[in-house]
Amino acid sequence: MTDPNGVTRMPDPADPAGPTDPTETAGRTETAGRAQAQDLAVDAVSVELAGTRLVHEVSLAAAAGQVVGLVGPNGSGKSTLLRCVYRVLKPAGGAVRLDGDDLYALSARETARRVAALTQEHSAEFDFTVAEVVAMGRLPHRRGFDAPTDADRERCAGALRRVRADHLAGRGFLSLSGGEKQRVLFARALVQEPRLLVLDEPTNHLDIAHQLEVLALAREAGPTVLTALHDLNLAAGHCDLLYVLRAGRIVASGPPGEVLTPALLAGVFGVRATPVRHPATGAVQLLFDRLDRPTRSDRADRSPGA
Amino acid sequence: MNRAPTTRAVGPPVRRIPAVPLAVGLAAALLLSLVCGVAFGSSGIALPRVLRLLTAGLTGGRLDADEAAAYAIVWEIRLPRTVLAAVVGAGLAATGVAVQALVRNALADPFVLGISSGAAVGANAVLLFGAFASLGVWAVSASAFGSALVAMALVYLAARTAYGLTPLRLVLTGTALSYGFSAATTLMVFAADRGEAARDAMMWLLGSLGGATWGSVPIAGCTVPAGLTYLGCAAGRLDGLAMGDETSASLGVDPDRLRRELFVVTAAVTGTVVAVSGAIGFVGLLVPHLARMLVGAAHRRVLLVAPLAGALLLVWVDIASRTLLAPAELPVGVFTAVLGVPAFLLMMRRRGHAFGGRR
């Protein structure tokens, strides 16, 4: 199926944990096969801000334990949709369900016990220590003036160890580098003990090693992950399932290998994409170029694997 | 620019004082200072005698006839004044913490929302023109509080948007309306051509506890502890709010709702405090910073230490204001500024306390 813009439409994923090509999704082994229980269901969600409709009846689903990616050009509504899921922005229509419960029917606090988010907010006016920032993750589980319990402290220390940031515990959060901050915020999300982890561009401003690290952490963390990503190769390598957004609508979805086709990328991102196989791992990587730039492949089609 | 490798820690870990022992120490110092506040004044009363007079008042013991004058000074003049100083100091410090979290700006203080300059309009209407004379001795306080509430409503309505109260809009609206209120006050001072009245107005604008009686204690004595209790319960949510709206929401804290609550609590506490003491500056800015520097930014600890420190500071500042040039009395605001400005500059230059996140 092809719409007027030349975008290949993938069949709607009634079974979000559908078959995936094992060669293209190295690193995830059992999740795709076992997880049939639907965890997150975004159901025909529309979002309006200042009278402008930014997201149009978007539906997506993630099974328990899956890592689901959201890709699309700038301004396509990725962050807006994610903000609906972590309950900052109330949708104008539709529902966000987790295990069948409508998140907006729950209290903000109850939602925060089930959904944790790694947002793009990295600044703070006040100089909290790393330990204090991580301890905030226990906020939805605590009440009023309650001091953190020993169990809370143990959870926080464990989360910091898990992101390899335990040596930073006594340090001021503002003195950390971008990569350290991201790991600390990740630890805070972990101590929330959520069923769903929402990541908004978790690799922004990180060097390549930290990008790979943060996505590996997301995979290991346990809960279902919904993440917006700019880097399509990272998305292809780390997600079980991808949804492609353009102008607030889902235009394609499915396993990365099926979704990230040159035709779709030309239609959605306006780039020429050339898939190549990684000589060592066999994973497909995409090379990008402007659409109007002539290449050698204009003369002879040299698509890899052919 | 100076990005260090992520594996190497930059600088030493933050050093902090345990909050609970510090709070206990401050509370003890405050009790002692309250006694000192009663003892010191234009006519000094020896400490043992102060203690005897205070216990006599509490237990209903008998006193000699020649002690009646000293008893009156202690119980009717100095004690209410000292207690009020402590309450006002605690209130200003606590609302300072709240406003800084509310507008997410470390340079904010309770007066940035325009409430105090609003209160000044009402207070000066009474001081200069004798408005609401039927209220008698309560006229200044009642009028100040009333106009503080009006100012609060105006700021709230002007700053409100469809997306709730945003920090920047609150600060800008509060600042802009403050100028308007100040202009109204200045106009009144010029319109009233009584030299004495203008001096009263000046005294009120700089803050003074000179008018304190037992009658002025109850209102502030109720709202300040109530406000402190609310803020104490909201301490965890304040941490979330201080990290940003998105973070706050993802931690289950509705930032708009919390900001509305904070706005009302701050306005009520600031309004009642300003109504009885005038606009005492710098306490709400300086003390929260001092507390953060000592015990860190976590609001649970800051809100334990800051009110005690604010109370302690104001008790001593009040003692200074009425003893240094006795029998003349200086406005408290002069002392808070004289102490506050150098202390603030010193704190800003100190390493280990970040302002605005860059160091």
Interface residues (C-beta under 8 A of the other chain):
Chain A: A50 R83 Y86 R87 V88 S107 A108 R109 E110 T111 A112 R113 V115 A116 A117 T119 Q120 E121 S123 A124 E125 F126 D127 F128 T129 E132 V133 M136 G137 L139 P140 R142 G144 F145 D146 A147 H167 L168 G170 R171 G172 L174 S175 L176 S177 G178 G179 E180 Q192 V198 H210
Chain B: R3 A4 T6 A9 V10 G11 P13 V14 Q100 A101 R104 N105 A106 A162 G232 C233 A234 A235 G236 R237 D239 G240 A242 M243 G244 D245 E246 T247 A249 S250 L251 G252 V253 D254 R292 G296 A297 A298 R300 H353 A354 G356 G357 R358 R359
